[in-house]
Amino acid sequence: MEINIDEKIIREVYNKSSATKMRNKELVNKLSGFNDFGKEINHLKVRKAKVGSYLDELSQSDIDYCNYLLKNLQGFKYYK
C-alpha cells in the first residue's frame, strides 16, 4: 500500500503517543477520554507497555477470562 505521509507528521504522532508520555498525561488528567480512577499503578489505564508485563499485573483467573473472551470474539479468527 503506497501512502504519502510526511515523515515529520509520523514522528510527531509517534512521539506524542509513547507509553511513557501517555502515562504521564494520565497522571495529570490530560489524557482525553480517560476517567481518573486513581494514581496507584493498578488504577492507571496506560500500562508499562512491555511484552508480557500483564503476567505480573493479572491473576491467572483474569488471564483465563480474557483468553476466553478473546477466543469467542466474532470475526477474530486468528487468536491463539
PyMOL Python script that loads the backbone (N, CA, C, O; Angstrom):
from pymol import cmd

cmd.read_pdbstr("""\
ATOM      1  N   MET A   1       0.848  -1.162   0.000  1.00  0.00           N
ATOM      2  CA  MET A   1       0.000   0.000   0.000  1.00  0.00           C
ATOM      3  C   MET A   1       0.901   1.235   0.000  1.00  0.00           C
ATOM      4  O   MET A   1       1.767   1.383   0.862  1.00  0.00           O
ATOM      5  N   GLU A   2       0.694   2.087  -0.942  1.00  0.00           N
ATOM      6  CA  GLU A   2       1.502   3.301  -1.073  1.00  0.00           C
ATOM      7  C   GLU A   2       0.704   4.494  -0.551  1.00  0.00           C
ATOM      8  O   GLU A   2      -0.310   4.878  -1.133  1.00  0.00           O
ATOM      9  N   ILE A   3       1.173   5.071   0.550  1.00  0.00           N
ATOM     10  CA  ILE A   3       0.516   6.242   1.133  1.00  0.00           C
ATOM     11  C   ILE A   3       1.570   7.322   1.309  1.00  0.00           C
ATOM     12  O   ILE A   3       2.642   7.072   1.859  1.00  0.00           O
ATOM     13  N   ASN A   4       1.265   8.505   0.847  1.00  0.00           N
ATOM     14  CA  ASN A   4       2.188   9.629   1.003  1.00  0.00           C
ATOM     15  C   ASN A   4       1.852  10.401   2.273  1.00  0.00           C
ATOM     16  O   ASN A   4       0.865  11.134   2.331  1.00  0.00           O
ATOM     17  N   ILE A   5       2.686  10.221   3.280  1.00  0.00           N
ATOM     18  CA  ILE A   5       2.523  10.938   4.546  1.00  0.00           C
ATOM     19  C   ILE A   5       3.867  11.535   4.910  1.00  0.00           C
ATOM     20  O   ILE A   5       4.902  10.873   4.837  1.00  0.00           O
ATOM     21  N   ASP A   6       3.833  12.785   5.300  1.00  0.00           N
ATOM     22  CA  ASP A   6       5.051  13.484   5.689  1.00  0.00           C
ATOM     23  C   ASP A   6       5.681  12.773   6.891  1.00  0.00           C
ATOM     24  O   ASP A   6       5.019  12.556   7.906  1.00  0.00           O
ATOM     25  N   GLU A   7       6.945  12.418   6.774  1.00  0.00           N
ATOM     26  CA  GLU A   7       7.641  11.708   7.855  1.00  0.00           C
ATOM     27  C   GLU A   7       7.631  12.518   9.150  1.00  0.00           C
ATOM     28  O   GLU A   7       7.612  11.940  10.236  1.00  0.00           O
ATOM     29  N   LYS A   8       7.644  13.827   9.049  1.00  0.00           N
ATOM     30  CA  LYS A   8       7.601  14.695  10.233  1.00  0.00           C
ATOM     31  C   LYS A   8       6.313  14.451  11.030  1.00  0.00           C
ATOM     32  O   LYS A   8       6.336  14.421  12.260  1.00  0.00           O
ATOM     33  N   ILE A   9       5.205  14.278  10.330  1.00  0.00           N
ATOM     34  CA  ILE A   9       3.927  14.009  10.996  1.00  0.00           C
ATOM     35  C   ILE A   9       3.959  12.643  11.680  1.00  0.00           C
ATOM     36  O   ILE A   9       3.471  12.496  12.800  1.00  0.00           O
ATOM     37  N   ILE A  10       4.523  11.665  11.021  1.00  0.00           N
ATOM     38  CA  ILE A  10       4.628  10.326  11.616  1.00  0.00           C
ATOM     39  C   ILE A  10       5.461  10.376  12.887  1.00  0.00           C
ATOM     40  O   ILE A  10       5.085   9.783  13.898  1.00  0.00           O
ATOM     41  N   ARG A  11       6.575  11.070  12.847  1.00  0.00           N
ATOM     42  CA  ARG A  11       7.428  11.192  14.042  1.00  0.00           C
ATOM     43  C   ARG A  11       6.692  11.910  15.171  1.00  0.00           C
ATOM     44  O   ARG A  11       6.801  11.519  16.334  1.00  0.00           O
ATOM     45  N   GLU A  12       5.946  12.956  14.829  1.00  0.00           N
ATOM     46  CA  GLU A  12       5.207  13.713  15.837  1.00  0.00           C
ATOM     47  C   GLU A  12       4.153  12.837  16.515  1.00  0.00           C
ATOM     48  O   GLU A  12       4.026  12.848  17.740  1.00  0.00           O
ATOM     49  N   VAL A  13       3.404  12.086  15.725  1.00  0.00           N
ATOM     50  CA  VAL A  13       2.392  11.185  16.283  1.00  0.00           C
ATOM     51  C   VAL A  13       3.051  10.134  17.167  1.00  0.00           C
ATOM     52  O   VAL A  13       2.578   9.866  18.272  1.00  0.00           O
ATOM     53  N   TYR A  14       4.132   9.543  16.691  1.00  0.00           N
ATOM     54  CA  TYR A  14       4.850   8.527  17.461  1.00  0.00           C
ATOM     55  C   TYR A  14       5.334   9.105  18.793  1.00  0.00           C
ATOM     56  O   TYR A  14       5.150   8.492  19.844  1.00  0.00           O
ATOM     57  N   ASN A  15       5.947  10.278  18.742  1.00  0.00           N
ATOM     58  CA  ASN A  15       6.494  10.883  19.954  1.00  0.00           C
ATOM     59  C   ASN A  15       5.408  11.268  20.953  1.00  0.00           C
ATOM     60  O   ASN A  15       5.628  11.177  22.161  1.00  0.00           O
ATOM     61  N   LYS A  16       4.259  11.688  20.482  1.00  0.00           N
ATOM     62  CA  LYS A  16       3.176  12.086  21.384  1.00  0.00           C
ATOM     63  C   LYS A  16       2.435  10.890  21.966  1.00  0.00           C
ATOM     64  O   LYS A  16       1.732  11.029  22.966  1.00  0.00           O
ATOM     65  N   SER A  17       2.582   9.725  21.357  1.00  0.00           N
ATOM     66  CA  SER A  17       1.798   8.580  21.807  1.00  0.00           C
ATOM     67  C   SER A  17       2.628   7.473  22.449  1.00  0.00           C
ATOM     68  O   SER A  17       2.148   6.348  22.589  1.00  0.00           O
ATOM     69  N   SER A  18       3.852   7.769  22.838  1.00  0.00           N
ATOM     70  CA  SER A  18       4.644   6.747  23.521  1.00  0.00           C
ATOM     71  C   SER A  18       3.969   6.406  24.852  1.00  0.00           C
ATOM     72  O   SER A  18       3.295   7.252  25.441  1.00  0.00           O
ATOM     73  N   ALA A  19       4.145   5.197  25.315  1.00  0.00           N
ATOM     74  CA  ALA A  19       3.509   4.759  26.558  1.00  0.00           C
ATOM     75  C   ALA A  19       3.901   5.654  27.725  1.00  0.00           C
ATOM     76  O   ALA A  19       3.060   5.983  28.562  1.00  0.00           O
ATOM     77  N   THR A  20       5.162   6.049  27.790  1.00  0.00           N
ATOM     78  CA  THR A  20       5.618   6.899  28.892  1.00  0.00           C
ATOM     79  C   THR A  20       4.907   8.241  28.864  1.00  0.00           C
ATOM     80  O   THR A  20       4.446   8.721  29.900  1.00  0.00           O
ATOM     81  N   LYS A  21       4.815   8.850  27.692  1.00  0.00           N
ATOM     82  CA  LYS A  21       4.140  10.150  27.599  1.00  0.00           C
ATOM     83  C   LYS A  21       2.654  10.018  27.896  1.00  0.00           C
ATOM     84  O   LYS A  21       2.075  10.877  28.563  1.00  0.00           O
ATOM     85  N   MET A  22       2.036   8.953  27.409  1.00  0.00           N
ATOM     86  CA  MET A  22       0.617   8.759  27.690  1.00  0.00           C
ATOM     87  C   MET A  22       0.387   8.532  29.181  1.00  0.00           C
ATOM     88  O   MET A  22      -0.575   9.056  29.743  1.00  0.00           O
ATOM     89  N   ARG A  23       1.251   7.764  29.823  1.00  0.00           N
ATOM     90  CA  ARG A  23       1.128   7.524  31.262  1.00  0.00           C
ATOM     91  C   ARG A  23       1.285   8.825  32.034  1.00  0.00           C
ATOM     92  O   ARG A  23       0.538   9.084  32.977  1.00  0.00           O
ATOM     93  N   ASN A  24       2.257   9.646  31.636  1.00  0.00           N
ATOM     94  CA  ASN A  24       2.452  10.938  32.301  1.00  0.00           C
ATOM     95  C   ASN A  24       1.238  11.839  32.120  1.00  0.00           C
ATOM     96  O   ASN A  24       0.844  12.535  33.055  1.00  0.00           O
ATOM     97  N   LYS A  25       0.637  11.837  30.928  1.00  0.00           N
ATOM     98  CA  LYS A  25      -0.580  12.625  30.701  1.00  0.00           C
ATOM     99  C   LYS A  25      -1.717  12.108  31.582  1.00  0.00           C
ATOM    100  O   LYS A  25      -2.493  12.891  32.129  1.00  0.00           O
ATOM    101  N   GLU A  26      -1.809  10.800  31.712  1.00  0.00           N
ATOM    102  CA  GLU A  26      -2.856  10.233  32.556  1.00  0.00           C
ATOM    103  C   GLU A  26      -2.668  10.659  34.009  1.00  0.00           C
ATOM    104  O   GLU A  26      -3.642  10.957  34.699  1.00  0.00           O
ATOM    105  N   LEU A  27      -1.438  10.687  34.469  1.00  0.00           N
ATOM    106  CA  LEU A  27      -1.161  11.061  35.862  1.00  0.00           C
ATOM    107  C   LEU A  27      -1.596  12.486  36.184  1.00  0.00           C
ATOM    108  O   LEU A  27      -1.925  12.784  37.332  1.00  0.00           O
ATOM    109  N   VAL A  28      -1.602  13.365  35.192  1.00  0.00           N
ATOM    110  CA  VAL A  28      -2.006  14.761  35.427  1.00  0.00           C
ATOM    111  C   VAL A  28      -3.372  15.056  34.790  1.00  0.00           C
ATOM    112  O   VAL A  28      -3.711  16.213  34.540  1.00  0.00           O
ATOM    113  N   ASN A  29      -4.153  13.992  34.531  1.00  0.00           N
ATOM    114  CA  ASN A  29      -5.503  14.107  33.974  1.00  0.00           C
ATOM    115  C   ASN A  29      -5.560  14.875  32.663  1.00  0.00           C
ATOM    116  O   ASN A  29      -6.479  15.666  32.454  1.00  0.00           O
ATOM    117  N   LYS A  30      -4.598  14.657  31.781  1.00  0.00           N
ATOM    118  CA  LYS A  30      -4.558  15.334  30.486  1.00  0.00           C
ATOM    119  C   LYS A  30      -4.739  14.365  29.324  1.00  0.00           C
ATOM    120  O   LYS A  30      -4.479  14.726  28.177  1.00  0.00           O
ATOM    121  N   LEU A  31      -5.177  13.150  29.600  1.00  0.00           N
ATOM    122  CA  LEU A  31      -5.357  12.155  28.554  1.00  0.00           C
ATOM    123  C   LEU A  31      -6.840  12.109  28.198  1.00  0.00           C
ATOM    124  O   LEU A  31      -7.657  11.596  28.962  1.00  0.00           O
ATOM    125  N   SER A  32      -7.168  12.639  27.055  1.00  0.00           N
ATOM    126  CA  SER A  32      -8.552  12.779  26.617  1.00  0.00           C
ATOM    127  C   SER A  32      -9.274  11.436  26.594  1.00  0.00           C
ATOM    128  O   SER A  32      -8.757  10.449  26.072  1.00  0.00           O
ATOM    129  N   GLY A  33     -10.474  11.413  27.168  1.00  0.00           N
ATOM    130  CA  GLY A  33     -11.292  10.210  27.142  1.00  0.00           C
ATOM    131  C   GLY A  33     -11.053   9.250  28.289  1.00  0.00           C
ATOM    132  O   GLY A  33     -11.739   8.232  28.384  1.00  0.00           O
ATOM    133  N   PHE A  34     -10.100   9.541  29.161  1.00  0.00           N
ATOM    134  CA  PHE A  34      -9.810   8.665  30.291  1.00  0.00           C
ATOM    135  C   PHE A  34     -10.375   9.274  31.564  1.00  0.00           C
ATOM    136  O   PHE A  34     -10.165  10.454  31.845  1.00  0.00           O
ATOM    137  N   ASN A  35     -11.094   8.463  32.330  1.00  0.00           N
ATOM    138  CA  ASN A  35     -11.558   8.902  33.635  1.00  0.00           C
ATOM    139  C   ASN A  35     -10.441   8.735  34.645  1.00  0.00           C
ATOM    140  O   ASN A  35      -9.544   7.912  34.462  1.00  0.00           O
ATOM    141  N   ASP A  36     -10.496   9.511  35.703  1.00  0.00           N
ATOM    142  CA  ASP A  36      -9.489   9.407  36.760  1.00  0.00           C
ATOM    143  C   ASP A  36      -9.921   8.328  37.748  1.00  0.00           C
ATOM    144  O   ASP A  36     -10.849   8.528  38.532  1.00  0.00           O
ATOM    145  N   PHE A  37      -9.246   7.193  37.704  1.00  0.00           N
ATOM    146  CA  PHE A  37      -9.547   6.092  38.611  1.00  0.00           C
ATOM    147  C   PHE A  37      -8.557   6.018  39.768  1.00  0.00           C
ATOM    148  O   PHE A  37      -8.644   5.107  40.593  1.00  0.00           O
ATOM    149  N   GLY A  38      -7.627   6.950  39.843  1.00  0.00           N
ATOM    150  CA  GLY A  38      -6.615   6.955  40.882  1.00  0.00           C
ATOM    151  C   GLY A  38      -5.231   6.932  40.278  1.00  0.00           C
ATOM    152  O   GLY A  38      -5.062   6.672  39.087  1.00  0.00           O
ATOM    153  N   LYS A  39      -4.249   7.204  41.103  1.00  0.00           N
ATOM    154  CA  LYS A  39      -2.874   7.313  40.613  1.00  0.00           C
ATOM    155  C   LYS A  39      -2.000   6.122  40.983  1.00  0.00           C
ATOM    156  O   LYS A  39      -0.833   6.070  40.595  1.00  0.00           O
ATOM    157  N   GLU A  40      -2.544   5.172  41.721  1.00  0.00           N
ATOM    158  CA  GLU A  40      -1.787   3.964  42.029  1.00  0.00           C
ATOM    159  C   GLU A  40      -1.601   3.156  40.747  1.00  0.00           C
ATOM    160  O   GLU A  40      -2.444   3.225  39.853  1.00  0.00           O
ATOM    161  N   ILE A  41      -0.533   2.406  40.644  1.00  0.00           N
ATOM    162  CA  ILE A  41      -0.198   1.689  39.414  1.00  0.00           C
ATOM    163  C   ILE A  41      -1.334   0.795  38.932  1.00  0.00           C
ATOM    164  O   ILE A  41      -1.547   0.689  37.725  1.00  0.00           O
ATOM    165  N   ASN A  42      -2.072   0.148  39.835  1.00  0.00           N
ATOM    166  CA  ASN A  42      -3.155  -0.739  39.409  1.00  0.00           C
ATOM    167  C   ASN A  42      -4.416   0.004  38.996  1.00  0.00           C
ATOM    168  O   ASN A  42      -5.356  -0.604  38.483  1.00  0.00           O
ATOM    169  N   HIS A  43      -4.444   1.309  39.216  1.00  0.00           N
ATOM    170  CA  HIS A  43      -5.588   2.108  38.785  1.00  0.00           C
ATOM    171  C   HIS A  43      -5.348   2.760  37.435  1.00  0.00           C
ATOM    172  O   HIS A  43      -6.302   3.161  36.769  1.00  0.00           O
ATOM    173  N   LEU A  44      -4.106   2.872  37.023  1.00  0.00           N
ATOM    174  CA  LEU A  44      -3.786   3.527  35.761  1.00  0.00           C
ATOM    175  C   LEU A  44      -4.215   2.648  34.592  1.00  0.00           C
ATOM    176  O   LEU A  44      -4.118   1.422  34.658  1.00  0.00           O
ATOM    177  N   LYS A  45      -4.685   3.277  33.534  1.00  0.00           N
ATOM    178  CA  LYS A  45      -5.110   2.537  32.343  1.00  0.00           C
ATOM    179  C   LYS A  45      -3.968   2.363  31.357  1.00  0.00           C
ATOM    180  O   LYS A  45      -3.950   1.389  30.605  1.00  0.00           O
ATOM    181  N   VAL A  46      -3.014   3.286  31.345  1.00  0.00           N
ATOM    182  CA  VAL A  46      -1.836   3.148  30.485  1.00  0.00           C
ATOM    183  C   VAL A  46      -0.824   2.316  31.263  1.00  0.00           C
ATOM    184  O   VAL A  46      -0.320   2.743  32.302  1.00  0.00           O
ATOM    185  N   ARG A  47      -0.540   1.146  30.759  1.00  0.00           N
ATOM    186  CA  ARG A  47       0.329   0.218  31.468  1.00  0.00           C
ATOM    187  C   ARG A  47       1.794   0.404  31.090  1.00  0.00           C
ATOM    188  O   ARG A  47       2.165   1.399  30.468  1.00  0.00           O
ATOM    189  N   LYS A  48       2.610  -0.553  31.469  1.00  0.00           N
ATOM    190  CA  LYS A  48       4.060  -0.468  31.274  1.00  0.00           C
ATOM    191  C   LYS A  48       4.482  -0.555  29.815  1.00  0.00           C
ATOM    192  O   LYS A  48       5.574  -0.111  29.460  1.00  0.00           O
ATOM    193  N   ALA A  49       3.642  -1.114  28.979  1.00  0.00           N
ATOM    194  CA  ALA A  49       3.937  -1.272  27.545  1.00  0.00           C
ATOM    195  C   ALA A  49       5.180  -2.122  27.308  1.00  0.00           C
ATOM    196  O   ALA A  49       6.012  -1.817  26.453  1.00  0.00           O
ATOM    197  N   LYS A  50       5.283  -3.184  28.078  1.00  0.00           N
ATOM    198  CA  LYS A  50       6.366  -4.146  27.894  1.00  0.00           C
ATOM    199  C   LYS A  50       5.734  -5.510  27.657  1.00  0.00           C
ATOM    200  O   LYS A  50       4.788  -5.898  28.343  1.00  0.00           O
ATOM    201  N   VAL A  51       6.258  -6.218  26.697  1.00  0.00           N
ATOM    202  CA  VAL A  51       5.718  -7.530  26.354  1.00  0.00           C
ATOM    203  C   VAL A  51       5.734  -8.429  27.585  1.00  0.00           C
ATOM    204  O   VAL A  51       6.763  -8.594  28.239  1.00  0.00           O
ATOM    205  N   GLY A  52       4.582  -9.001  27.883  1.00  0.00           N
ATOM    206  CA  GLY A  52       4.476  -9.940  28.990  1.00  0.00           C
ATOM    207  C   GLY A  52       4.260  -9.319  30.353  1.00  0.00           C
ATOM    208  O   GLY A  52       4.111 -10.051  31.331  1.00  0.00           O
ATOM    209  N   SER A  53       4.235  -7.989  30.462  1.00  0.00           N
ATOM    210  CA  SER A  53       4.085  -7.368  31.783  1.00  0.00           C
ATOM    211  C   SER A  53       2.727  -7.682  32.409  1.00  0.00           C
ATOM    212  O   SER A  53       2.560  -7.574  33.624  1.00  0.00           O
ATOM    213  N   TYR A  54       1.759  -8.071  31.576  1.00  0.00           N
ATOM    214  CA  TYR A  54       0.444  -8.433  32.114  1.00  0.00           C
ATOM    215  C   TYR A  54       0.549  -9.618  33.078  1.00  0.00           C
ATOM    216  O   TYR A  54      -0.286  -9.768  33.970  1.00  0.00           O
ATOM    217  N   LEU A  55       1.569 -10.456  32.902  1.00  0.00           N
ATOM    218  CA  LEU A  55       1.735 -11.616  33.779  1.00  0.00           C
ATOM    219  C   LEU A  55       1.980 -11.203  35.221  1.00  0.00           C
ATOM    220  O   LEU A  55       1.635 -11.939  36.145  1.00  0.00           O
ATOM    221  N   ASP A  56       2.578 -10.026  35.423  1.00  0.00           N
ATOM    222  CA  ASP A  56       2.821  -9.513  36.768  1.00  0.00           C
ATOM    223  C   ASP A  56       1.637  -8.712  37.297  1.00  0.00           C
ATOM    224  O   ASP A  56       1.564  -8.433  38.494  1.00  0.00           O
ATOM    225  N   GLU A  57       0.707  -8.339  36.411  1.00  0.00           N
ATOM    226  CA  GLU A  57      -0.387  -7.453  36.798  1.00  0.00           C
ATOM    227  C   GLU A  57      -1.733  -8.157  36.924  1.00  0.00           C
ATOM    228  O   GLU A  57      -2.629  -7.650  37.598  1.00  0.00           O
ATOM    229  N   LEU A  58      -1.890  -9.312  36.288  1.00  0.00           N
ATOM    230  CA  LEU A  58      -3.166 -10.026  36.305  1.00  0.00           C
ATOM    231  C   LEU A  58      -3.007 -11.388  36.968  1.00  0.00           C
ATOM    232  O   LEU A  58      -1.951 -12.016  36.891  1.00  0.00           O
ATOM    233  N   SER A  59      -4.080 -11.830  37.620  1.00  0.00           N
ATOM    234  CA  SER A  59      -4.073 -13.181  38.185  1.00  0.00           C
ATOM    235  C   SER A  59      -4.288 -14.184  37.055  1.00  0.00           C
ATOM    236  O   SER A  59      -4.697 -13.807  35.957  1.00  0.00           O
ATOM    237  N   GLN A  60      -4.015 -15.450  37.322  1.00  0.00           N
ATOM    238  CA  GLN A  60      -4.229 -16.474  36.301  1.00  0.00           C
ATOM    239  C   GLN A  60      -5.698 -16.543  35.905  1.00  0.00           C
ATOM    240  O   GLN A  60      -6.017 -16.751  34.735  1.00  0.00           O
ATOM    241  N   SER A  61      -6.598 -16.368  36.881  1.00  0.00           N
ATOM    242  CA  SER A  61      -8.025 -16.413  36.534  1.00  0.00           C
ATOM    243  C   SER A  61      -8.412 -15.222  35.654  1.00  0.00           C
ATOM    244  O   SER A  61      -9.266 -15.362  34.779  1.00  0.00           O
ATOM    245  N   ASP A  62      -7.800 -14.054  35.871  1.00  0.00           N
ATOM    246  CA  ASP A  62      -8.043 -12.901  34.994  1.00  0.00           C
ATOM    247  C   ASP A  62      -7.561 -13.195  33.575  1.00  0.00           C
ATOM    248  O   ASP A  62      -8.255 -12.892  32.604  1.00  0.00           O
ATOM    249  N   ILE A  63      -6.378 -13.780  33.459  1.00  0.00           N
ATOM    250  CA  ILE A  63      -5.809 -14.118  32.145  1.00  0.00           C
ATOM    251  C   ILE A  63      -6.693 -15.146  31.439  1.00  0.00           C
ATOM    252  O   ILE A  63      -6.967 -15.018  30.246  1.00  0.00           O
ATOM    253  N   ASP A  64      -7.139 -16.168  32.180  1.00  0.00           N
ATOM    254  CA  ASP A  64      -8.015 -17.186  31.590  1.00  0.00           C
ATOM    255  C   ASP A  64      -9.315 -16.563  31.087  1.00  0.00           C
ATOM    256  O   ASP A  64      -9.795 -16.907  30.007  1.00  0.00           O
ATOM    257  N   TYR A  65      -9.878 -15.652  31.866  1.00  0.00           N
ATOM    258  CA  TYR A  65     -11.122 -14.992  31.479  1.00  0.00           C
ATOM    259  C   TYR A  65     -10.921 -14.150  30.217  1.00  0.00           C
ATOM    260  O   TYR A  65     -11.747 -14.200  29.306  1.00  0.00           O
ATOM    261  N   CYS A  66      -9.840 -13.382  30.157  1.00  0.00           N
ATOM    262  CA  CYS A  66      -9.545 -12.575  28.965  1.00  0.00           C
ATOM    263  C   CYS A  66      -9.346 -13.468  27.749  1.00  0.00           C
ATOM    264  O   CYS A  66      -9.848 -13.165  26.666  1.00  0.00           O
ATOM    265  N   ASN A  67      -8.618 -14.565  27.920  1.00  0.00           N
ATOM    266  CA  ASN A  67      -8.406 -15.501  26.809  1.00  0.00           C
ATOM    267  C   ASN A  67      -9.726 -16.086  26.320  1.00  0.00           C
ATOM    268  O   ASN A  67      -9.937 -16.225  25.116  1.00  0.00           O
ATOM    269  N   TYR A  68     -10.611 -16.427  27.249  1.00  0.00           N
ATOM    270  CA  TYR A  68     -11.923 -16.953  26.876  1.00  0.00           C
ATOM    271  C   TYR A  68     -12.686 -15.931  26.034  1.00  0.00           C
ATOM    272  O   TYR A  68     -13.234 -16.272  24.986  1.00  0.00           O
ATOM    273  N   LEU A  69     -12.722 -14.678  26.493  1.00  0.00           N
ATOM    274  CA  LEU A  69     -13.439 -13.633  25.751  1.00  0.00           C
ATOM    275  C   LEU A  69     -12.831 -13.406  24.376  1.00  0.00           C
ATOM    276  O   LEU A  69     -13.553 -13.275  23.388  1.00  0.00           O
ATOM    277  N   LEU A  70     -11.505 -13.358  24.309  1.00  0.00           N
ATOM    278  CA  LEU A  70     -10.843 -13.100  23.028  1.00  0.00           C
ATOM    279  C   LEU A  70     -11.069 -14.233  22.031  1.00  0.00           C
ATOM    280  O   LEU A  70     -11.247 -13.987  20.838  1.00  0.00           O
ATOM    281  N   LYS A  71     -11.062 -15.463  22.514  1.00  0.00           N
ATOM    282  CA  LYS A  71     -11.265 -16.602  21.615  1.00  0.00           C
ATOM    283  C   LYS A  71     -12.674 -16.631  21.035  1.00  0.00           C
ATOM    284  O   LYS A  71     -12.901 -17.218  19.977  1.00  0.00           O
ATOM    285  N   ASN A  72     -13.611 -16.005  21.721  1.00  0.00           N
ATOM    286  CA  ASN A  72     -15.001 -16.049  21.288  1.00  0.00           C
ATOM    287  C   ASN A  72     -15.476 -14.768  20.614  1.00  0.00           C
ATOM    288  O   ASN A  72     -16.675 -14.600  20.392  1.00  0.00           O
ATOM    289  N   LEU A  73     -14.572 -13.874  20.288  1.00  0.00           N
ATOM    290  CA  LEU A  73     -14.954 -12.657  19.572  1.00  0.00           C
ATOM    291  C   LEU A  73     -15.384 -12.997  18.151  1.00  0.00           C
ATOM    292  O   LEU A  73     -14.753 -13.815  17.482  1.00  0.00           O
ATOM    293  N   GLN A  74     -16.436 -12.379  17.706  1.00  0.00           N
ATOM    294  CA  GLN A  74     -16.883 -12.567  16.327  1.00  0.00           C
ATOM    295  C   GLN A  74     -15.886 -11.924  15.376  1.00  0.00           C
ATOM    296  O   GLN A  74     -15.477 -10.782  15.582  1.00  0.00           O
ATOM    297  N   GLY A  75     -15.499 -12.643  14.346  1.00  0.00           N
ATOM    298  CA  GLY A  75     -14.626 -12.081  13.327  1.00  0.00           C
ATOM    299  C   GLY A  75     -13.154 -12.015  13.700  1.00  0.00           C
ATOM    300  O   GLY A  75     -12.352 -11.488  12.930  1.00  0.00           O
ATOM    301  N   PHE A  76     -12.783 -12.530  14.850  1.00  0.00           N
ATOM    302  CA  PHE A  76     -11.382 -12.507  15.263  1.00  0.00           C
ATOM    303  C   PHE A  76     -10.852 -13.926  15.128  1.00  0.00           C
ATOM    304  O   PHE A  76     -10.828 -14.676  16.104  1.00  0.00           O
ATOM    305  N   LYS A  77     -10.432 -14.294  13.940  1.00  0.00           N
ATOM    306  CA  LYS A  77     -10.178 -15.690  13.584  1.00  0.00           C
ATOM    307  C   LYS A  77      -8.849 -16.252  14.066  1.00  0.00           C
ATOM    308  O   LYS A  77      -8.726 -17.462  14.257  1.00  0.00           O
ATOM    309  N   TYR A  78      -7.871 -15.411  14.262  1.00  0.00           N
ATOM    310  CA  TYR A  78      -6.510 -15.932  14.430  1.00  0.00           C
ATOM    311  C   TYR A  78      -5.982 -15.835  15.853  1.00  0.00           C
ATOM    312  O   TYR A  78      -4.771 -15.918  16.059  1.00  0.00           O
ATOM    313  N   TYR A  79      -6.853 -15.661  16.840  1.00  0.00           N
ATOM    314  CA  TYR A  79      -6.384 -15.595  18.221  1.00  0.00           C
ATOM    315  C   TYR A  79      -5.973 -16.986  18.676  1.00  0.00           C
ATOM    316  O   TYR A  79      -6.685 -17.958  18.426  1.00  0.00           O
ATOM    317  N   LYS A  80      -4.822 -17.085  19.347  1.00  0.00           N
ATOM    318  CA  LYS A  80      -4.310 -18.388  19.800  1.00  0.00           C
ATOM    319  C   LYS A  80      -4.763 -18.688  21.210  1.00  0.00           C
ATOM    320  O   LYS A  80      -4.428 -19.739  21.756  1.00  0.00           O
TER     321      LYS A  80
END
""", "prot")
cmd.dss("prot")
cmd.show_as("cartoon", "prot")
cmd.util.cbc("prot")
cmd.orient("prot")
